[in-house]
């Protein structure tokens, strides 16, 4: 069953697809007719963003498939794998932009048109707004692939800023500075490479089950103590898979109760944790006897 968080993530991805499609078309036409490779580079990135957003959408929907006999913990790990692919798209776009920028720097060409600045200005604002919207949804849903999608918007905003500066320099200084926007595009490609690493690292942590969830552990432990029969907690291990967190929790109960009583406490605790912390997936309770 798809949760509210998962529906939010999917809607945010549709928002990215529509926005990137519109911007790619505008930037492409403006770049070709305005003699600006920085804008064309921007259009290339936005086009690649469209495909990466479709990948994110596929990953989110696949990750939300219910558990089955072959995937008892569900399909959530598909999400960081999709994130790796999205990073691949980012690296590809950065490589293409860098290569073409170097070629254009070596090739004499006309100055960009002044009106391209009026195209870029609103786009920079829109891409930064898009970044903030999608990143907010990514944090709400704990989605690594949606965070990657958000950073596509931020990278796009940065390349647009670089293009704006490069075109401005070329127009202000005139003849001899025609390649200023090409240098700007080259700088933007370096920034995209850097962001690719920032996106890749958390997804790798998720795949490797790196422990990064101290706040959630504390919440789980506090919630556990509210359940009748739970004396305390010991170890708590958390693994993230997609937008769900799978928990192995050791709790202390009275050593004098029956096995059935301990079993009942474990079930009540599991139900309480899932109810109070909706982002939890599988919850495995280990009963430890106390004094």
C-alpha positions as CSV (number, residue, x, y, z in Angstrom):
1,X,0.0,0.0,0.0
2,X,1.4,3.4,-1.0
3,X,1.7,5.8,2.0
4,X,1.2,9.5,2.0
5,X,5.0,10.1,1.9
6,X,5.3,7.9,-1.2
7,X,2.5,9.7,-2.9
8,X,4.1,13.0,-2.1
9,X,7.5,11.9,-3.6
10,X,5.8,10.7,-6.8
11,X,3.9,14.0,-7.2
12,X,7.2,15.9,-6.7
13,X,8.8,13.8,-9.5
14,X,6.0,14.7,-11.9
15,X,6.6,18.4,-11.0
16,X,10.3,17.9,-11.9
17,X,9.5,16.2,-15.3
18,X,7.1,19.0,-16.4
19,X,9.3,21.8,-15.3
20,X,12.5,20.4,-16.9
21,X,10.7,19.7,-20.2
22,X,9.5,23.3,-20.5
23,X,12.9,24.7,-19.5
24,X,14.9,22.4,-21.8
25,X,12.9,23.7,-24.8
26,X,13.2,27.4,-23.9
27,X,16.9,27.1,-23.2
28,X,17.6,25.1,-26.4
29,X,15.9,27.6,-28.6
30,X,17.5,30.6,-26.8
31,X,20.9,29.0,-26.9
32,X,20.8,28.3,-30.7
33,X,19.3,31.6,-31.8
34,X,21.2,33.6,-29.1
35,X,24.7,32.3,-29.9
36,X,25.3,31.0,-26.4
37,X,26.8,27.6,-25.7
38,X,26.3,28.2,-22.0
39,X,22.6,28.2,-22.6
40,X,22.8,25.2,-24.9
41,X,24.8,23.4,-22.2
42,X,22.0,24.4,-19.8
43,X,19.5,22.9,-22.2
44,X,21.5,19.7,-22.4
45,X,21.5,19.4,-18.6
46,X,17.7,20.0,-18.4
47,X,17.1,17.4,-21.1
48,X,19.1,14.8,-19.2
49,X,17.2,15.9,-16.0
50,X,14.0,14.8,-17.7
51,X,15.3,11.3,-18.3
52,X,16.7,11.1,-14.7
53,X,13.4,12.3,-13.3
54,X,11.6,9.5,-15.2
55,X,14.2,7.1,-13.6
56,X,13.4,8.5,-10.2
57,X,9.7,8.0,-10.9
58,X,10.2,4.4,-11.9
59,X,12.4,3.8,-8.9
60,X,9.9,5.3,-6.5
61,X,7.0,3.2,-7.9
62,X,9.1,0.0,-8.0
63,X,10.4,0.6,-4.5
64,X,6.8,0.8,-3.2
65,X,5.9,-2.7,-4.4
66,X,4.9,-4.9,-1.4
67,X,7.2,-7.6,0.0
68,X,7.0,-11.0,-1.6
69,X,8.7,-14.4,-1.2
70,X,11.8,-13.3,-3.0
71,X,11.9,-9.8,-1.3
72,X,10.7,-10.3,2.3
73,X,11.9,-6.7,3.2
74,X,10.2,-5.2,0.2
75,X,11.7,-3.5,-2.9
76,X,13.0,-0.3,-1.2
77,X,16.6,-0.9,-2.1
78,X,15.7,-0.1,-5.7
79,X,15.7,3.6,-4.7
80,X,19.4,4.0,-4.0
81,X,20.2,2.0,-7.1
82,X,18.1,4.4,-9.1
83,X,20.0,7.2,-7.4
84,X,23.3,5.7,-8.7
85,X,21.8,5.9,-12.2
86,X,20.7,9.5,-11.7
87,X,24.3,10.3,-10.6
88,X,25.5,8.6,-13.8
89,X,23.2,10.9,-15.8
90,X,24.7,13.9,-13.9
91,X,28.2,12.8,-14.6
92,X,27.4,12.2,-18.3
93,X,25.9,15.7,-18.6
94,X,28.9,17.3,-16.9
95,X,31.3,15.4,-19.2
96,X,29.4,16.5,-22.4
97,X,29.2,20.1,-21.2
98,X,32.9,20.2,-20.3
99,X,33.9,18.6,-23.7
100,X,31.8,20.9,-25.8
101,X,32.9,23.9,-23.7
102,X,36.6,23.2,-24.5
103,X,35.8,22.7,-28.2
104,X,33.9,26.1,-28.3
105,X,36.7,27.9,-26.4
106,X,39.0,26.8,-29.2
107,X,36.6,27.8,-32.0
108,X,35.9,31.5,-32.9
109,X,32.3,32.4,-32.7
110,X,30.0,35.4,-32.4
111,X,29.1,37.2,-29.2
112,X,25.9,36.0,-27.4
113,X,22.7,38.0,-27.8
114,X,21.7,40.5,-25.1
115,X,18.2,39.1,-24.9
116,X,19.5,35.7,-23.7
117,X,20.1,37.4,-20.3
118,X,16.4,38.1,-20.0
119,X,15.7,34.4,-20.7
120,X,18.1,33.3,-18.1
121,X,17.1,35.5,-15.2
122,X,13.6,34.1,-14.6
123,X,15.0,30.5,-15.1
124,X,17.5,30.9,-12.4
125,X,14.8,32.0,-10.0
126,X,12.5,29.2,-11.1
127,X,15.1,26.5,-10.8
128,X,16.1,27.6,-7.3
129,X,12.4,27.6,-6.3
130,X,12.1,24.1,-7.8
131,X,15.1,22.9,-5.8
132,X,13.6,24.1,-2.6
133,X,10.2,22.6,-3.3
134,X,11.6,19.2,-4.3
135,X,14.2,19.1,-1.5
136,X,11.5,19.9,1.1
137,X,9.5,16.9,-0.2
138,X,12.6,14.7,-0.2
139,X,13.3,15.5,3.4
140,X,9.6,14.9,4.3
141,X,9.7,11.5,2.6
142,X,13.3,10.5,3.4
143,X,13.8,9.7,-0.3
144,X,17.4,9.6,-1.5
145,X,16.5,9.5,-5.2
146,X,14.2,12.5,-4.7
147,X,17.1,14.4,-3.0
148,X,19.1,13.5,-6.1
149,X,16.3,14.9,-8.3
150,X,16.3,18.1,-6.2
151,X,20.0,18.6,-6.7
152,X,19.4,18.4,-10.4
153,X,17.4,21.6,-10.0
154,X,20.1,23.2,-7.9
155,X,22.8,22.2,-10.5
156,X,20.7,23.6,-13.2
157,X,20.3,26.9,-11.3
158,X,24.1,27.0,-10.9
159,X,24.8,26.4,-14.6
160,X,22.3,29.1,-15.4
161,X,24.0,31.5,-13.0
162,X,27.3,30.7,-14.6
163,X,25.8,31.2,-18.1
164,X,24.4,34.6,-17.0
165,X,27.8,35.7,-15.7
166,X,29.6,34.4,-18.8
167,X,27.2,36.1,-21.2
168,X,27.3,39.3,-19.2
169,X,31.2,39.4,-19.3
170,X,31.2,38.6,-23.0
171,X,28.7,41.4,-23.8
172,X,30.3,43.9,-21.5
173,X,33.9,43.5,-22.7
174,X,32.9,42.7,-26.3
175,X,35.3,41.5,-29.0
176,X,37.9,39.1,-27.7
177,X,35.6,37.8,-24.9
178,X,33.3,35.7,-27.0
179,X,34.3,32.6,-25.1
180,X,33.4,33.9,-21.7
181,X,30.1,32.0,-21.6
182,X,32.0,28.8,-22.7
183,X,34.3,29.2,-19.7
184,X,31.2,29.7,-17.6
185,X,29.8,26.4,-18.9
186,X,33.1,24.7,-18.1
187,X,33.0,26.0,-14.6
188,X,29.4,24.7,-14.3
189,X,30.4,21.2,-15.3
190,X,33.0,21.1,-12.5
191,X,30.3,22.1,-10.0
192,X,28.0,19.3,-11.4
193,X,30.8,16.7,-10.8
194,X,31.1,17.9,-7.2
195,X,27.4,17.6,-6.7
196,X,27.4,14.2,-8.2
197,X,29.6,13.0,-5.3
198,X,27.4,14.7,-2.7
199,X,24.4,12.8,-4.1
200,X,26.2,9.5,-4.5
201,X,27.6,9.3,-0.9
202,X,24.3,9.0,1.0
203,X,22.9,6.5,-1.4
204,X,26.1,4.4,-1.0
205,X,25.6,4.6,2.8
206,X,22.1,3.3,2.4
207,X,23.2,0.3,0.3
208,X,26.0,-0.4,2.8
209,X,23.7,-0.2,5.9
210,X,25.8,2.6,7.4
211,X,24.3,3.7,10.7
212,X,23.1,7.3,10.4
213,X,19.9,7.3,12.4
214,X,20.7,8.2,16.0
215,X,17.6,10.5,16.3
216,X,15.3,7.8,15.1
217,X,16.9,5.3,17.5
218,X,16.2,7.7,20.3
219,X,12.5,8.1,19.2
220,X,12.1,4.3,19.0
221,X,13.5,3.8,22.5
222,X,11.3,6.5,24.0
223,X,8.2,5.1,22.3
224,X,9.1,1.6,23.5
225,X,9.1,2.6,27.1
226,X,5.4,3.7,26.8
227,X,4.3,0.1,26.1
228,X,3.1,-1.8,29.1
229,X,5.5,-4.5,30.1
230,X,8.7,-3.0,28.5
231,X,11.2,-2.3,31.2
232,X,14.0,-0.9,29.0
233,X,15.7,-1.2,25.7
234,X,19.2,-2.4,24.6
235,X,20.5,-2.7,21.0
236,X,18.6,-1.0,18.2
237,X,19.7,-1.6,14.6
238,X,18.2,0.3,11.7
239,X,18.4,-0.3,8.0
240,X,17.0,2.2,5.4
241,X,15.4,0.8,2.3
242,X,13.7,3.4,0.1
243,X,11.5,5.5,2.3
244,X,11.1,2.8,5.0
245,X,13.3,2.0,8.0
246,X,13.6,-1.7,9.1
247,X,14.3,-2.1,12.8
248,X,15.8,-4.8,15.0
249,X,15.1,-3.9,18.6
250,X,16.1,-5.6,21.8
251,X,13.8,-4.9,24.7
252,X,14.0,-5.9,28.4
253,X,10.9,-7.4,30.1
254,X,10.5,-9.1,33.4
255,X,12.3,-12.4,33.6
256,X,9.4,-14.0,35.5
257,X,6.7,-13.7,32.9
258,X,5.6,-16.5,30.5
259,X,6.8,-16.9,27.0
260,X,3.3,-16.1,25.7
261,X,3.2,-12.9,27.8
262,X,6.6,-11.8,26.3
263,X,5.3,-12.7,22.9
264,X,2.2,-10.5,23.4
265,X,4.4,-7.6,24.6
266,X,6.5,-7.9,21.5
267,X,3.4,-7.7,19.2
268,X,2.0,-4.7,21.1
269,X,5.4,-2.9,20.9
270,X,5.7,-3.6,17.2
271,X,2.2,-2.3,16.5
272,X,2.8,0.8,18.6
273,X,6.0,1.6,16.9
274,X,4.5,1.3,13.4
275,X,1.5,3.4,14.5
276,X,3.5,6.2,16.1
277,X,6.4,6.2,13.5
278,X,4.7,5.6,10.1
279,X,8.0,5.5,8.2
280,X,9.0,2.2,9.8
281,X,8.8,-1.0,7.7
282,X,9.7,-4.4,9.3
283,X,10.0,-4.3,13.1
284,X,11.7,-7.3,14.7
285,X,11.5,-7.4,18.5
286,X,14.0,-9.4,20.5
287,X,12.9,-10.1,24.1
288,X,15.6,-10.0,26.8
289,X,14.8,-11.1,30.3
290,X,15.3,-8.6,33.1
291,X,15.4,-9.0,36.9
